[in-house]
Amino acid sequence: MLNAATDSIHLLVPCESAQSSSSMSSPTRSTLSYKHRRSISTQRTSLNESIKQEAERYDGEECMMDVLEFPLPSRRARASYRLSDFIIQRTLGTGSFGRVHLVQSRYNNRYYAMKVLNKEKIVHMNQESHTRNEQMVLEAVQHPFVINLWGTFQDSANLYMVMDFIPGGELFALLRRSNRFPDPVAKFYAAEVALALNHLHSLDIIYRDLKPENILLNCDGHIKIADFGFAKYCNTTVWTLCGTPDYLAPEIISNMRYNKSVDWYALGVLIFEMLSGLPPFHDANPMVRYEKIAQGPASIQWPNFYPDATDVILRLIERDPSRRYGNMRHGAGDVFAHPWFREVDWEKLRNREITAPYLPRLSSDGDASAFEKYLEGNVAERYGEFTADPYRDRFPDFEYTAY
């Protein structure tokens, strides 16, 4: 499928010689940032106040229905955990509601990633439905390119989610070090993402936050999609404005109901960013960015991509969802059959029988050197402290292990 030995030698340096390189000037290139792009939701930001108010109203209705009538059974037997089962090693990432830690089990010595979320912050930011959706979606999904959730629990202050530790770090970090990927490398990652999205959609799950920051690289170089905070069951359409601004489909910013095709739109944006180093509609001014998204491909300054790469991007970022690849009569089949993916052996790829273009350099099972270092302080020492807990009943699927 891909000549991994050839591709990987280009991966950690700027690929100026590749035909997939962009012709962007140095000033444009300097706008690349190593900072994570924050995801947004109607509870935090919106394009204008009227959109925000309407989206919040519908979001409340949809999320309540999802939580009460989530139709997918858990595909994994729930394990019972408590905080004392783990040794907290270091922080892997931070967010609005807490942290993700590298932890080691006291029982099997395996390493896991533990997401710790403050219940009070979740409730005050009106994110409890998203949190419960994330748990239920991950319990319902098992796929080689989706992170595994092993168990959840809570104490008086926090929620805890025990997941795979994916040691290779984020695709985002690799892309920023490389500036952009050669065409075969971008194709490899895009193909694995396409398989994961198709599986989620087959279960009527919409992901809604695809971006390089949420794609992790395993020790074998294959991907794991993580962070399912905006994922939800969707067998028709939804309304909520959420996602990452550069990756929002035009129907989302236009205050319209939308379906799972927004994930295929985001795949097109991802392919463009991997090949050029920047998303197609990127602009430092948020309102200009949204205007470009609304205008569609006509507002893009196209780098010198391979013709098939340009074509698949155009078909995925089609403004009209009814004409967008992944959302027409043949569904994901149109994506898989596109000429840009011509050499992909989909079955071998799904079975991880294709050598990845980049293999993380790891010294041990618990090597977290691919992740940014954070000030630890005494955050972890305060986990498990007993506090007043008015939110205990808000998260009934998180086992209570405070005693």
C-alpha positions in Angstrom: 0.0 0.0 0.0 2.7 2.5 1.1 6.4 2.4 0.9 6.9 3.0 4.6 10.7 2.8 4.5 10.8 5.5 1.9 8.1 7.7 3.4 9.3 7.7 7.0 12.7 9.2 6.2 10.9 12.4 5.0 8.5 12.6 7.9 10.4 14.4 10.6 11.7 17.2 8.3 10.0 19.8 6.1 9.0 18.1 2.9 9.9 20.8 0.5 10.7 18.4 -2.4 7.4 16.5 -2.3 4.9 17.2 -5.0 2.3 17.4 -2.2 4.1 20.4 -0.7 2.4 23.7 -0.6 3.7 26.8 -2.2 2.9 28.9 0.8 5.3 31.7 1.6 7.3 32.0 4.8 4.9 34.6 6.4 2.0 32.1 6.0 4.1 29.3 7.3 5.0 31.3 10.4 1.4 31.3 11.5 1.7 27.6 12.4 1.2 27.2 16.2 2.2 24.4 18.5 -0.7 25.3 20.8 -3.7 23.0 20.8 -6.8 24.3 19.2 -9.6 24.3 21.7 -12.9 22.6 20.8 -16.0 24.7 21.3 -19.6 24.0 22.2 -22.7 26.2 22.6 -22.1 26.4 26.3 -18.8 28.2 25.8 -18.9 30.2 22.5 -20.8 30.6 19.4 -21.0 32.7 16.2 -23.6 35.0 17.6 -26.0 35.2 20.5 -29.1 34.1 18.6 -27.3 30.9 17.3 -26.1 30.2 20.8 -29.5 30.5 22.4 -31.2 28.3 19.8 -28.5 25.7 19.8 -28.5 25.5 23.6 -32.3 24.9 23.6 -32.0 22.1 21.1 -28.9 20.7 22.6 -30.6 20.3 25.9 -33.4 18.3 24.3 -31.1 16.1 22.3 -28.7 15.3 25.1 -31.4 14.4 27.5 -32.9 12.0 25.0 -29.5 10.5 24.3 -28.7 9.9 27.9 -32.1 8.3 28.7 -32.5 6.2 25.6 -29.0 5.3 24.5 -29.7 2.2 22.4 -26.2 0.7 22.1 -25.2 -2.0 24.6 -21.8 -2.1 26.2 -19.4 -4.3 24.2 -17.0 -4.7 27.2 -17.6 -6.1 30.6 -17.4 -3.3 33.1 -14.4 -3.6 35.5 -14.6 -2.2 39.0 -11.8 0.3 39.8 -10.9 2.7 42.5 -8.2 5.3 42.8 -6.0 3.2 45.1 -5.7 0.6 42.3 -3.3 3.0 40.4 0.0 4.8 40.9 -0.2 8.2 39.2 3.0 8.9 37.2 2.6 12.2 35.4 0.2 14.5 33.5 -0.3 13.8 29.8 -2.7 16.6 29.1 -4.9 19.2 30.6 -8.4 20.6 29.8 -11.2 22.8 31.0 -12.5 20.2 33.5 -9.4 18.3 34.6 -6.3 16.3 33.5 -5.3 13.1 31.9 -2.6 11.2 33.8 -0.3 8.3 33.0 -1.0 5.7 35.7 0.3 2.2 36.4 -1.9 -0.5 37.8 -0.8 -1.9 41.1 -2.2 -5.3 40.0 -1.0 -6.1 36.5 1.7 -3.3 36.2 0.2 -2.2 32.9 0.1 1.5 32.0 -3.1 3.3 31.4 -4.3 6.9 30.7 -6.7 8.1 33.4 -8.9 11.1 32.6 -9.9 12.9 35.8 -12.8 15.3 35.5 -14.0 17.7 38.2 -17.8 17.2 38.7 -18.5 20.7 39.9 -16.9 22.2 36.8 -18.7 19.8 34.5 -22.1 20.7 35.9 -21.5 24.4 36.0 -20.3 24.4 32.4 -23.4 22.3 31.4 -21.3 19.5 30.1 -22.6 16.5 32.0 -24.6 15.1 29.0 -21.4 15.3 26.9 -19.5 13.5 29.7 -22.1 10.7 30.0 -22.3 10.4 26.2 -18.5 9.9 26.0 -18.7 7.1 28.6 -21.6 5.3 26.8 -20.1 5.7 23.3 -16.8 4.3 24.3 -18.4 1.4 26.1 -20.3 0.6 22.9 -17.3 0.8 20.5 -14.5 -1.6 20.0 -12.3 -0.9 16.9 -8.6 -1.1 16.3 -8.4 2.6 15.6 -10.5 3.8 18.5 -9.2 4.1 22.0 -10.5 1.6 24.6 -12.3 2.5 27.7 -11.6 0.0 30.5 -13.7 1.3 33.3 -15.1 4.4 35.1 -15.7 5.4 38.7 -16.2 8.5 40.8 -15.5 9.9 44.2 -17.0 12.9 46.0 -15.2 15.4 43.7 -14.1 13.8 40.5 -15.0 11.4 37.7 -12.4 8.9 36.5 -12.1 7.2 33.1 -9.5 4.5 32.7 -8.4 4.2 29.1 -5.5 2.8 26.9 -2.2 4.6 27.3 -1.2 5.4 23.7 2.5 6.2 23.9 3.3 7.7 20.5 1.6 11.0 21.3 -0.6 13.1 19.1 -0.6 13.2 15.3 -0.8 17.0 15.9 2.7 17.1 17.4 4.2 15.0 14.6 2.6 17.2 11.9 3.9 20.3 13.5 7.4 18.9 13.7 7.2 17.9 10.0 5.4 21.0 8.8 3.4 18.8 6.4 3.3 15.2 5.3 4.2 13.6 1.9 1.2 12.4 0.0 1.5 8.7 0.9 1.9 9.5 4.6 -1.2 11.7 4.7 -3.0 9.0 2.8 -2.1 6.3 5.4 -3.5 8.3 8.3 -6.5 9.5 6.4 -7.4 5.9 5.4 -7.2 4.7 9.0 -9.4 7.6 10.2 -11.9 6.8 7.4 -12.2 3.2 8.7 -12.8 4.4 12.2 -15.4 7.0 11.1 -17.2 4.4 9.0 -17.4 2.0 12.0 -18.8 4.8 14.3 -21.3 5.7 11.7 -22.4 2.1 11.3 -23.4 2.3 15.0 -25.2 5.7 14.4 -22.5 7.5 16.4 -21.4 10.9 15.2 -17.9 12.0 16.4 -17.9 15.8 15.8 -14.4 16.6 16.9 -11.9 15.2 14.3 -8.6 17.0 14.3 -4.9 16.0 14.6 -4.9 16.7 18.3 -7.5 13.9 18.9 -5.6 11.3 16.8 -3.0 9.4 18.8 -0.2 7.2 17.6 0.2 3.8 19.1 3.5 2.0 19.7 3.2 0.4 16.3 2.5 3.7 14.6 -1.2 3.1 13.9 -3.8 5.5 15.0 -6.2 5.6 17.9 -8.9 8.3 17.9 -9.5 9.7 21.3 -11.5 12.4 23.1 -15.2 11.4 22.6 -16.6 14.3 24.6 -18.7 15.5 21.7 -19.7 12.1 20.3 -23.3 11.1 20.6 -25.9 8.7 19.2 -27.4 10.1 16.1 -29.7 8.2 13.7 -31.2 11.3 12.1 -29.9 14.9 12.6 -28.6 17.0 15.5 -28.3 20.7 16.1 -25.6 21.5 18.6 -22.8 23.8 17.6 -19.7 22.0 18.8 -16.3 21.0 17.4 -13.1 22.8 16.5 -13.5 26.1 14.5 -11.2 25.1 11.6 -13.1 21.9 11.2 -16.7 23.0 11.4 -18.9 22.2 8.4 -20.8 25.1 6.8 -24.2 23.7 7.9 -23.0 23.8 11.5 -22.0 27.5 11.4 -25.1 28.3 9.4 -27.4 27.3 12.3 -28.8 24.3 10.5 -29.5 20.7 11.6 -26.8 18.3 10.4 -26.0 14.6 10.3 -23.0 12.3 10.4 -21.7 13.8 7.1 -20.0 16.6 9.1 -17.4 13.9 10.1 -16.6 13.3 6.4 -16.3 17.0 5.9 -13.8 17.1 8.8 -11.8 14.3 7.1 -11.4 16.5 4.0 -10.1 19.3 6.2 -7.7 16.9 7.9 -6.3 15.7 4.6 -5.7 19.3 3.5 -4.0 20.1 6.8 -1.8 17.1 6.7 -0.7 17.9 3.1 -0.2 21.6 3.6 0.4 22.2 7.3 -2.6 24.5 7.7 -6.4 23.9 7.5 -8.0 25.1 4.2 -10.0 28.0 5.7 -7.6 29.0 8.4 -7.5 32.7 9.5 -6.4 34.4 12.7 -9.7 36.3 12.6 -12.4 33.9 13.7 -15.2 35.7 11.7 -13.1 35.7 8.5 -12.5 32.0 9.0 -16.3 31.4 9.3 -16.9 33.5 6.3 -14.4 31.4 4.3 -16.1 28.2 5.5 -19.5 29.5 4.3 -18.0 30.4 0.9 -16.5 27.0 0.5 -13.7 25.8 -1.7 -13.7 29.0 -3.8 -12.0 30.8 -0.9 -9.1 28.3 -0.7 -5.6 29.1 -1.9 -4.7 25.7 -3.2 -1.1 24.4 -2.8 0.4 22.1 -5.4 -1.3 18.8 -4.3 -1.6 15.7 -6.5 -4.8 16.0 -8.6 -6.4 13.0 -6.9 -5.7 14.5 -3.5 -7.3 17.8 -4.5 -10.3 15.9 -5.9 -11.0 13.9 -2.7 -10.7 17.0 -0.6 -13.2 18.8 -2.8 -15.7 15.9 -2.6 -15.4 15.7 1.2 -15.7 19.5 1.9 -18.6 19.9 -0.5 -20.9 22.6 0.9 -24.0 20.7 0.0 -24.3 17.7 2.4 -26.5 15.8 -0.1 -23.6 15.9 -2.6 -20.8 15.2 -0.1 -18.8 12.0 -0.3 -19.8 9.7 2.6 -23.4 11.0 2.6 -24.7 9.9 -0.8 -26.2 6.7 -2.1 -23.1 4.5 -1.6 -22.2 6.1 1.8 -18.6 5.6 2.8 -18.1 3.4 -0.3 -17.6 6.5 -2.3 -14.7 7.5 -0.1 -13.1 4.1 -0.1 -13.4 3.8 -3.9 -11.9 7.2 -4.6 -8.8 7.1 -6.9 -6.6 8.8 -4.2 -7.1 5.6 -2.1 -6.6 3.3 -5.1 -3.6 1.4 -3.7 -5.0 1.0 -0.2 -5.7 -2.6 0.8 -8.5 -1.8 3.3 -8.7 -5.3 4.9 -4.9 -5.4 5.6 -5.0 -1.9 6.9 -7.9 -2.6 9.3 -5.9 -5.6 10.5 -2.9 -3.4 11.0 -0.9 -5.5 8.6 0.5 -2.5 6.8 3.7 -1.0 8.3 3.1 2.5 9.6 5.1 5.4 8.1 6.4 6.5 11.5 7.3 4.3 14.5 7.5 6.2 17.8 10.9 5.8 19.5 10.0 4.4 23.0 12.4 3.3 25.7 9.9 1.4 27.8 6.2 0.5 28.1 5.6 3.6 30.3 7.6 6.0 28.1 5.6 9.3 27.9 8.3 11.4 26.3 6.0 12.0 23.3 3.7 14.1 25.5 4.3 17.7 26.6 5.4 18.1 30.2 3.1 20.0 32.7 3.6 21.5 36.1 2.3 18.8 38.4 1.9 20.7 41.7 -0.1 18.8 44.2 -3.1 18.1 42.0 -2.9 14.3 42.1 -2.4 14.4 45.9 -5.8 15.9 46.3 -7.7 13.2 44.4 -9.8 11.1 46.7 -10.2 13.7 49.3 -13.7 13.7 50.8 -15.8 16.7 50.0 -19.4 17.6 50.0 -21.0 16.0 46.9 -24.2 17.5 45.6 -23.6 15.9 42.1 -23.3 12.2 43.1 -26.6 11.2 41.4 -25.8 13.2 38.2 -23.5 10.4 36.9 -25.2 7.1 37.7 -23.1 5.0 35.3 -19.8 6.0 37.1 -19.4 3.6 40.0 -19.1 5.4 43.3 -15.9 4.3 45.1 -15.4 7.0 47.6 -15.5 4.5 50.5 
